[in-house]
Amino acid sequence: MHFLKVPPRFLFLTGKGGVGKTSLSCATAVHFAEQGRRVLLVSTDPASNVGHVFGQTIGHTVTAIHEIQGLDALEIDPQAAAEVYRERIVGPVRGVLPKGVVAGIEEQLSGACTTEIAAFDEFTALLTDSTLTENYQHIIFDTAPTGHTIRLLQLPGAWSGFLEAGKGDASCLGPLAGLTKQRTQYKAAVEALANPALTRLVLVARAQQAALREVARTEEELAAIGFTQQYLIINGVLPPAEAVRDPLAAAVFQREQTALNAIPESLKALPCDYIPLKPFNLIGLDALRQMLTDAPSTLELSPDSLVARDAPRLADLVDDIAADGHGLVMLMGKGGVGKTTLAAAIAVALAHRGLPVHLTTSDPAAHLTDTLNASLDCLTVSRIDPQAETARYRQHVLETKGKELDGQGRALLKEDLQSPCTEEIAVFQAFSRAIREAGQKFVVMDTAPTGHTLLLLDATGAYHREVTRRMGHTDMSFTTPMMQLQDPKRTKVLIVTLAEMTPVLEAAHLQADLRRAGIEPWAWIINTSVAAASVRSPLLRQRAASELQEIRAVANHHADRYAVVPLLKEEPIGGERLHALIYPRT
């Protein structure tokens, strides 16, 4: 494996959600530790499942992995980090300042921006504070899906520049209060990230055109901020022998080879490793040890050949959705489970009925237009672009609040609007506009991967609490975006997952988080199921057998209603194929 040769101290594994970053990170950590090296495995993913892979609780503190000497792990929990961060700021003034002032500071620190800053604070410490990591030869970062990772890697430069200019005197006063003493740390973090002798970035992708295009964009964006030591892994490639005498496997194999032959130019020069698809779930040490080898599997797998072709169909869910005539349909879940494709398919199916539909996404890595590849009557498509929304918000504030200010006041307002926190407000406002539309039409929203979505819901909740506080003493009626999300008559949340142990567990955790916010998921969708298709390939039949337990877990324990979508011969791109995904041609 190229990416394992002469490894530097820091290794980052990143890429689109669902490509296998966590499994590869864990397998790499085990590989180094079993060579006698001291290794720290760090997850910066808000939806981390490193602990599940190793079968033990890890959490927010450095924890030894029981069965591997020399391997420790840490999951940076954004919420826990934010709580510690808030207490660091509020603790010294509690009991000193009036309670109302303290409450105001706590409210200022309750948003998603504080959560991001707090996680970043811990992330940079691991890069720069030798007392935290001096005992480790390698630190491996299992990162969040691409959009969040790019944001995280940009933060050291963004925040150090922002602090250097002395900005943030208004909207960011609370979140930035804990940062001003750490400029040296952020400068050192930037230098470490850009030093190829210290840091190696490993881009992980699948043999899929969309995934390869996304990872090419990531390569270009990270190279632009100085991250030049990059490697590429194509994970989960179907072995050619499996395509013999199996039409579905042959179609999948051909699709992968077509994508690999058309790999973007910017990726061709990178050292590249190919990892074959495994017939087993990558959970536990035995599976992890076999991930980075081409040796045949030694794990015993059930020969069960049952299929799930009689499972509930997605068409039944769409029929029920269409009966309402309008409303918000939100698809949520881990990255890489197919939310974009399913959102497009549902929108196309509703539009085919003559219903007005707005299809939109809050995922910075989404490819709605590529997936649709067509225009339809009754269907409009948009994307909540953080950069565009932030520019629009800044302009609006300057034209309203800045209208009556003098030159100095307007200059100060411009400085405040350069804060990275401004993006949080802008994206939330765009999200709220999309929600309001659902009173007259269907709004189908392809959301960002789980961690991003929870941060957006956090901002929605903070806004709801503030409006409720202000309006609570009046007789005026009001509806906040959070109230609409909590109303099952207005909003249907569809949780998308795969028929694999880790995605199902992560979907269950997401459902628990949503319920704590007062949002009850309406249905689950199990996507690209081998067990719901007809397969002859031995490897795919083994994977189908392992899926049945997870499908039963969803049906019996997690979802009141669900649907299973089979693995398809043709990639569902374009209006006709998207419609056929829900209503198959007979």
N, C-alpha and C positions, 0 to 999 in steps of 0.2 A: 504494500500500500504506500503510494507516494506521500500521502499526508502524514504518515507515521515516521518518515525518515528524518533523522536529525531534527527532532521537534524542538521549538523554542520553549520558553517558560509558559507563555500564555497561548492557549488555543481557543478560538471562538468558533462554534458550529452554529451556522445561521442559515436561513432560507424560509421559503413559504411554509405555512403551517401544514402539518400532516405528512412531511416528507421523511420523517424518521430521525430528526435531530436528537431527540432525547435518547433513543436507543443507541445511536452512534456515539453520543457523548458518554453514555454509561459503558458501552463496550470499549471505547478508547481508554477510559479511566481504568477499567479492569485490566486491559492489556498492559498499560504502563506500570500499574501497581504490582502485577504478577512478574514483572521484570525487576522487581526490587526497588522501584522508585516511590517516593512519597508524593501522593497526588491529592489535590483538593478539587472536587467536582462541584461547580456552582451553577444553579439554575436561576436565571433572571426572568423566567417566563411566569407571568401572573397565574397561569394555569398549570404550574409545574406538577409533574407526576414522577419525578425521580425516585421518591420514596416508594411508590408503588412498584416500580421496576425491580427494586432490590428487596421488596417485601418487608420494609420496616419504616417506621416513622422517622422523618428527618427534620423538616421544619426550619425554623428561623435561626437555629444555632448550628455551629459546626458539629457534625455527628459522625462517629466512626461507623463504617460499613462492617457489619459483624463478621462476615466470612472472608473478607479480603484484607489482609494485613497491609497497612500503609495507605489505605484509601479512606478519605473522609469526604463528606458531602454537606452542602448547605443550600437551602432553598430560600432565596431572598423573597420574603412575603411582603408585597407592597403595602398591604394594610397594616401589618405589624410594624413595618419600618416607619410608616406614617404616624402610628400611635407613639412610638418612641420619639420621633422627630418633633411631634406636637408637644409632648411633655417636656422636651428639652427647652422649648421656647416658652411655654406657658407656665411650667413649674415654678421658675424663679419669681414670677409676678403674682402667682396665686396667693391670696392673703395679704398682698401688698397694695395692689390696685383694687378699685371698687369692683364688685361682682359683675356689674353690667359691662364694664370695660373688658374684663377677662372673658366674659361670654362672647363679646364681639370679636375678640382675638381668636377664640376657639372656632367661631363660625367662619372666620376668614381662612382658617386652616383646615376646613372640612372638605374642600373640593379635591377634584382629581389631580389638579396641578401639584398640590402638596404631596399627594401619593407618589407622583412621578419623581419629584425632587428628592423625596426621602429614599426611594429605591436607588436613584442615581447616586446619592450620597454614599450609600453602602457599596455600590458597584465601584466607584472610584477609589474608595479606601482599599479594596482588595488589589487594585492595580498599583497603589502607591505606598501603602503603609507596610513596610517590611516586617514590623512586629506581628502583624496578623498572618503573614504568609511565609515567614522565613524558614519554616520547617518543610516546605513543599518544593519539590523540583519542578512540578508542573501544576498549573491551575487551568482547568478546562471549564469553559463557560458554555452551558446549554442555554441558548438564548431564546427569547420570545420570537413569534413569527415576524417576518421581515420588516414590515412597516414600523413596528414598535422597536425593533433592534436598531434600525437606521436612526430613529429618533434618539435612542439611548446613546448611540455612538456619537451623534452630533452634539449631545448635551454638554460634554466637557468643554468644547469650543464655544457653544452658544452661551452657556452660563458664565464661563470665565470672561468672555467678551462683554457680556451684559453687566457683570459686576465691575469690570475694569472701567466701564463708562459711567459708573455710579448711578445707574438707572434703577427703576423699580420703586419709586417713592410713594406710589399710590396703590394700584390694584394688587401688586405683588409684594407689598410690604410684609405681610404675614409670612407667606411661603419663603421669601428670600431672607428672612431675619436670621435663619440658622446657617446661611451660606457664606456670609460676608467674611468670616474668619478663615475660610478654607481655600482662598484663591491659589495658594501655592500647590495644594493637593490637586486641583483641577488642571493646572498647567502641566504638572507631572503626568497626569492621566492622559492628556492629549499626546505628550511625547512618547509615552509607552505604547499607545495604540498605533502610532505612526512608525514605530521602530521595528523593522522586520527581523532584527536579531532577537527581539523580545516577544513579538506577537505574530501569530499565524491565523489568518481567517480561512475557515473551511466552509465553502458554500455547498449546501446540500440541496439536491433536486431529485425529482423523479424523471423518468424518460417520457415526459409529456410536453407538448409544445408550449402550453401556457406556463408550466412550471419553469421551463428553460428560459423563456422570455423574461419571466419575473427575476430569475437569478442573474440573468445578464444585466438587467436594470440595477439590481443590487450591486453587482460587481462595479458598474460604472459610477454609481453614487458613492460607494465606499472608497473607490480609488480617488475620487475627487476630494475626499476629506483626508487623504493621506494614508489610507489603508491599502497598501500595495502588495503585501505578501499573501496572495490568495491561492487557494487550492479548490478543486471541484470534486464532489462525490455524486455520482448518479446511483441512487439507491433503489432497491427493489426491482431490478431488471428481470423479466421472465426469461429463464433459460430456453434456448432454442429447442431442446429435446422435448419440452412440454407442448410445443406447437404441433407435434406430429399426431395425426388422427384425432384432433380436437378442434373443430371449427372456431369455437369461441377463443380458445387459447391462441390459435393461429392468428385471429384478428387482433387480439391484444398484442401479440409479439410483433406483428407487422406495423401496428400503430406506434409502438415504442421505437422500432427501428427507423421509421419515417421521421419521428421527432429527433432521434439522435443524428440522422444524416443531415438534418436541417438545423443543427445546433448553431446558435448565434456566433458571429465572428469573434466577438469579444471574449467568448469562453474557450475558443479553440486553442489558445496559447497557454491555458492554465494546465498545470499537472492534474491529471484526472484519474480517479479510481471508479470502477464499476462493481457494485455489490449486488449479487443475485437475490431474487425474491426467496424468502424462506417459507417453508410450509407451516411454521409454528409461530406462536406469539412470542415476541421478544421480551419475555418476563423471566427473571431469575438468572443466576450465574451460568447455568449450562447453556441457555440460549444465547446469552451475551458473548460467551467464549466462542461460539460458532459463527457469530455474525461476521467477523472480519476474516473468515477463511472460506475457501471454495470446497472444503471437504464435505462429503455427504452428511446429512443430518444423522446424529446418533440418538435423537430424542424419539421416544416411542409415541406414536400418534394413533388415534382411533381410526379404524378403517371404515367407520360409519359412512354410509353413502346416501343417507337421507337428504332430502332437499326441502327448502322452505317455499316452494312455488305456490302453495296454497295460503300464504300469509296475506293479510289485508293489503289492498292496492292503494297507491297514491291517488288514483282517480276518485276513490270514495271520499278522501279528505277534501279534494278540490271541489267535488259536487257540493259538499256541506258548506265550504267557504263561499262558493258562488251564490248560494241561497240567500245570503245576507244582503247582497246588492252593493255593498261598499264596506270599507273598514281597513284597518291596518293589519297586514300580515308580516310578521317579523321572523326571519330565519336566523337562528342563533346556533353557535357551536364552535368547537375547536377548528382551527385552520386546517384546510386540506380535506375536509369531509364532503365537499361538493355543494356548499351553500349557494354559491353563485349560480351554478347550473340549475339547481332546484328552484331558486328564486325566479330565474328566467323562464323555466318551464311552467311554473305556476302562473306567472304573469301572462305568458303566451296563451295558456289554456283559458284564462279568464277573458282575455281580449278576443279570443276566437268566438266567445259567446256574445260579443258585442258590448261587453261591459267596459267602461272607462278605467284604465289602469295606468298608474305611475310606478315604474320599476326604478328603484334607486339603491345605492349602496353607501355604507359608511366605512367600507373596508379600503384602506389605502392601496392594497395589493390586488384589488378585484379587477376583472376583465369582462364586464357586462357586455360591452359592445362587441368584443371578440366572440363571446358565447352566443349572442343573439344573431349576429351576422345577417341581419335583415331588419326591415321596418314593417310595422303592422298598423292597420287602422285601430284606433282606440288605445294604442300603447305609446306612452312617452317614457323616455329613459334619461336618467341623470345620475350624477355622482357627487357626493359630498366631498369636495376636494379641500383638504385642510388649508393649503396655501391660498387658493382662490377665496375661500370663505374668510380667511384672516385678512386678506387685502380688502375685501368688501367691507368687513366690520370696521377696520381702521378708517377707511374713507368715510363711512357713515358717522363714526364718532367725531371725526374732525369737522364734518359738515354740520353737525348738530351741537355737541358740547363745545367744540372749538370755535363756533361761529362768532361768539361774543368776546372771546379772549383776546388779550393784547399779544404782541409778538412773543414776549417772554413766556406767557402762559401757554400759548399754542406750541412753543418749542418744548415745554415741559410735558405737555400732553402727548406730543409725538414720541418723546422718549419713553413715556410710560407704555405706549402702544407697541413698542418694540419688544416688550417682555414676551418670553415664550409662553407665559400664562394666557396671553391674549388668544392664542389658538384654541384653548379649551373653551372659552366663551363663544368664539365664532362657530366652532363645530357644533356646540350645543344648540345655538340659535338655528342653524341649518337643520339639525335633527328635529327641532320643535316645529319648524315650518312644514316639514314632511308629515309629521304627525297630524297637524291641523287639517291637511288636505284630505285625510281619510274620512272626514265627515261627508264628503260629496262623491268620492270615488274609491276604488281600491288602491291602496299604496302598499306595494310589495317591497320590503326592505331586506336586502342582503347585508347583514351586519358584519362588522370586523370580527376577527377571532375573539374568543371568549374574554381574554384579559382586557382588550380594548373596549369591548361592549360593556363590561362591568364598570370600567372607569367612566364611560359615557353615562351609564345609569346612575353612577355616583353623583355626577354633575347634575343630572335630572332631579335626583333626590334632594340635593342641596338647594336647588332652585325652588322645589316644592316647599321645603321647610321655610325658606325665606318668605315666599308669597303667603303661606299660611300664617306665619308670624305677623306679617303686615296687615293682612285682611281679616285676621281673627276677631278683631274688635269692631268690625263693620257688619252691616246687613247685606252687603253686596255678595252675589253669587260669583263663583270663579271656578275655572277648571285648569289645572296645570297639566303639562305633558305626562307627569308621573301618574296622575289620576286617570288619564286616558289609557296608559299602559296597564293599569290595574283593573280596568273595566273589561271583562270578557266579552261584552256586547260590542265593544269598539275595537278590541285588539286580540288577535290570535297569534300566539308565540309558538313557532314550530322549532323544536330542538332537533338538529341534524347530527347524526353520528354514523359510525361504521360498526359492523358486526364483529368488533374486536374488543378484548377486555379493557384496554386502557381508554380508548375513545368512549366506551359505554360508561365507565366510571367517571370520566371527566364530564360527560353529559349529565350524569346524576348529580355531580357537584354543582354544575351550573344551575340545574333545576332547584337545588337547595338554596343557592344564592338568590335566585329569582323569587322564590317563595318568601325568603326573609325580607325582600323588598315589596312584598304584597302582590307579586305578579305570578299568576298560575299558568304554566305552560299548557297549551291546548292539545298538542299532539307531538309525537316523536316520528322522525323519518329515519329509517336505517337504509343508508345509501350504498350503491355499488356492491350488493351482496352476491358472493359466489354461490351461496347456498340457495339463492332464489333463481339461479340460472341452471342450464343444463351443461355439465362439463364432463370430460373424459380424462383430462390431464391428471395424472396421479398427484402432482403437487397441488393443483387447484381443488381436487377432491378432498385432500387432507385439510386444506384451508376451509372448505365448505363444512366439513365435519366439525371443525373447531368453532365455526360461527354459530352453530345451532344453540349452544349453551347461552351465548350472548343474546341471541334473538329471544329465547325463552325468558331471560332475565328482564329484558325490556317489557315483554308482554305481561309477565306475571308480577313484577315488582316496581317498575318505574313509570309506566305510561298507562293512562286510562284509554287512550286510542293511539294507534300507531300504524305505519305502513312500511313495507319493505320494497325497495327499488333494486332490481337485479343488475348485475354487471352486464353491460351491453357490448355487442360486437362493434357498433359504430359509435364514435365519440359524439355525444349529443350537442352538436353545434348547428345553429340555424333554426329558424322557426319551425320547419317541418319535423326535424328530428326531436326538438324540444317538446313539441306537441305529442309526438309518438312516445316519448318517455313516459308520459302520463296515460295516454290512450293508445296503446300499442296497435299497430296495424295487424289485422288478422289475415 
